[in-house]
């Protein structure tokens, strides 16, 4: 089956004042396109973009599949994306402007069902840049059925291998325009 990639881009960006996925990275690409490109460079043979139902995404990116979730947040987006193929998945949020290929590749090569980095900001599991192996989908579905929506909790209670970041600040994200300007200079 090969490695698949999933870009989570269904957030409303309420604190940012706009959807983050269409925002331009300093390199000129939209955040979604940049995430797709990074996943491909990391070795993903297929990339899926998860959007919420009704969300308009006008950029055309060749060779990607678009899936829709029912506005269930990152967990719903992950389930919708991972249902497309029984595969190993690299999953990333679209709003990581410092993400790089080395950080993605650092998640690979383990036998664990879940592999993630330790967040630099709070020391906890960072589920929005992670490896989700075969069998992870069933755990995510089961958690949703039990009313457990917090991805950190799901990973931490299901044996997630937690790694230290290879490249510091690679998983920084911004939720407001001021944070975005400080982080990117744009």
C-alpha positions as CSV (number, residue, x, y, z in Angstrom):
1,X,0.0,0.0,0.0
2,X,2.8,2.4,0.8
3,X,2.8,5.5,3.0
4,X,-0.1,7.9,2.7
5,X,-0.3,11.5,3.8
6,X,-3.2,13.5,5.3
7,X,-3.5,17.2,5.6
8,X,-6.0,18.5,8.1
9,X,-7.4,21.8,6.8
10,X,-10.9,21.8,8.0
11,X,-10.6,24.4,10.8
12,X,-12.5,27.6,10.6
13,X,-9.6,29.8,11.6
14,X,-11.9,31.8,13.9
15,X,-9.1,33.3,15.9
16,X,-7.1,34.0,12.7
17,X,-10.0,35.7,11.1
18,X,-9.8,33.4,8.1
19,X,-9.2,29.8,7.1
20,X,-5.5,29.0,7.5
21,X,-5.1,26.6,4.7
22,X,-5.4,29.2,2.0
23,X,-2.9,31.6,3.7
24,X,0.3,32.1,1.9
25,X,3.6,30.8,3.4
26,X,6.6,33.2,2.9
27,X,7.7,30.9,0.1
28,X,4.6,31.8,-1.9
29,X,2.7,28.5,-1.6
30,X,-0.6,28.1,0.3
31,X,-0.2,26.4,3.6
32,X,-2.2,23.4,2.3
33,X,-0.1,23.1,-0.9
34,X,3.1,23.3,1.2
35,X,1.9,20.6,3.5
36,X,1.0,18.4,0.5
37,X,4.5,19.0,-1.0
38,X,6.2,18.1,2.3
39,X,4.3,14.9,2.6
40,X,5.2,13.9,-0.9
41,X,8.9,14.7,-0.3
42,X,8.7,12.6,2.9
43,X,7.7,9.6,0.8
44,X,3.9,9.6,0.7
45,X,2.5,8.0,-2.4
46,X,-1.0,9.4,-2.0
47,X,-2.0,12.6,-0.2
48,X,-5.5,13.4,1.1
49,X,-6.8,16.8,2.3
50,X,-9.5,16.8,4.9
51,X,-12.0,19.7,4.8
52,X,-15.2,20.2,6.8
53,X,-18.5,19.8,5.0
54,X,-19.4,22.9,3.1
55,X,-15.9,24.4,3.2
56,X,-14.8,25.9,-0.1
57,X,-11.3,25.2,-1.2
58,X,-10.6,26.7,-4.6
59,X,-7.0,25.7,-5.1
60,X,-6.5,22.8,-7.4
61,X,-3.7,20.5,-6.4
62,X,-3.0,17.7,-8.9
63,X,-3.2,14.1,-7.6
64,X,-4.8,14.7,-4.2
65,X,-8.1,13.5,-2.9
66,X,-10.4,15.8,-0.9
67,X,-12.5,14.2,1.9
68,X,-15.1,15.9,4.1
69,X,-15.8,15.5,7.7
70,X,-18.9,16.5,9.6
71,X,-17.2,19.3,11.5
72,X,-15.9,17.0,14.2
73,X,-12.6,18.6,14.6
74,X,-9.2,17.0,13.9
75,X,-10.4,13.5,15.0
76,X,-13.3,13.6,12.5
77,X,-10.9,14.8,9.8
78,X,-8.5,12.1,10.5
79,X,-11.1,9.4,10.4
80,X,-12.6,10.7,7.1
81,X,-9.1,10.8,5.6
82,X,-7.9,7.4,6.9
83,X,-11.1,5.7,5.8
84,X,-10.0,6.1,2.2
85,X,-7.2,3.5,2.4
86,X,-6.0,0.8,4.8
87,X,-2.4,2.2,5.0
88,X,0.2,3.8,7.2
89,X,-0.4,7.5,7.4
90,X,1.6,10.7,8.1
91,X,-0.9,13.2,9.4
92,X,-0.2,17.0,9.6
93,X,-2.2,20.1,10.4
94,X,-2.0,22.6,7.6
95,X,-0.9,25.4,9.9
96,X,2.7,24.4,10.6
97,X,4.7,27.0,8.7
98,X,8.1,25.7,10.0
99,X,7.4,22.1,9.3
100,X,10.2,20.4,7.3
101,X,10.8,17.0,5.6
102,X,13.3,15.9,8.2
103,X,10.7,16.3,10.9
104,X,8.3,14.2,8.9
105,X,10.8,11.5,8.1
106,X,11.8,11.4,11.8
107,X,8.4,9.8,12.5
108,X,9.1,6.8,10.2
109,X,10.8,3.5,10.7
110,X,9.1,2.4,13.9
111,X,6.8,-0.5,14.4
112,X,4.4,1.4,16.7
113,X,0.8,2.2,15.8
114,X,1.2,5.8,16.9
115,X,4.4,7.9,16.7
116,X,4.4,11.6,17.6
117,X,6.7,14.3,18.9
118,X,6.7,15.9,22.3
119,X,5.4,19.5,22.1
120,X,8.0,22.1,22.8
121,X,5.3,24.4,24.3
122,X,3.9,22.1,26.9
123,X,5.8,18.8,26.8
124,X,2.8,16.8,25.8
125,X,2.1,14.6,22.8
126,X,1.7,16.6,19.6
127,X,-0.9,14.5,17.6
128,X,-1.2,16.9,14.6
129,X,2.1,15.9,13.2
130,X,2.3,12.1,13.6
131,X,2.5,8.7,12.2
132,X,-0.6,6.6,12.4
133,X,0.0,3.0,11.4
134,X,-2.4,0.3,10.2
135,X,-4.9,-0.4,12.9
136,X,-4.9,3.3,14.2
137,X,-8.2,4.0,12.4
138,X,-10.0,1.4,14.5
139,X,-8.7,3.0,17.7
140,X,-9.8,6.4,16.5
141,X,-13.2,5.2,15.6
142,X,-13.6,3.4,18.9
143,X,-12.5,6.5,20.8
144,X,-15.1,8.6,18.9
145,X,-17.8,6.1,19.7
146,X,-16.9,6.3,23.4
147,X,-17.1,10.1,23.3
148,X,-13.3,10.6,23.6
149,X,-12.4,13.4,21.1
150,X,-9.0,14.6,22.5
151,X,-6.3,13.2,20.3
152,X,-3.6,13.6,22.9
153,X,-5.6,11.4,25.3
154,X,-6.2,8.8,22.6
155,X,-2.5,8.6,21.7
156,X,-1.3,8.6,25.3
157,X,-3.6,5.8,26.3
158,X,-2.8,3.7,23.3
159,X,1.0,3.4,23.5
160,X,2.1,6.3,21.4
161,X,5.9,6.4,20.9
162,X,6.8,10.0,21.8
163,X,10.0,11.5,20.2
164,X,12.0,14.6,20.8
165,X,11.9,17.1,17.9
166,X,14.8,16.8,15.5
167,X,14.4,20.5,14.4
168,X,13.4,22.8,17.1
169,X,10.3,24.9,16.5
170,X,9.3,22.8,13.5
171,X,5.8,22.3,15.0
172,X,5.1,25.9,16.0
173,X,1.8,27.1,14.8
174,X,0.0,30.4,14.9
175,X,-3.6,31.1,15.7
176,X,-3.8,34.9,15.4
177,X,-2.6,37.4,12.8
178,X,-0.1,38.8,15.3
179,X,1.4,35.3,16.0
180,X,1.6,34.7,12.2
181,X,3.4,38.0,11.6
182,X,5.9,37.3,14.5
183,X,6.5,33.8,13.2
184,X,6.8,34.3,9.5
185,X,7.5,38.0,9.0
186,X,4.5,38.3,6.6
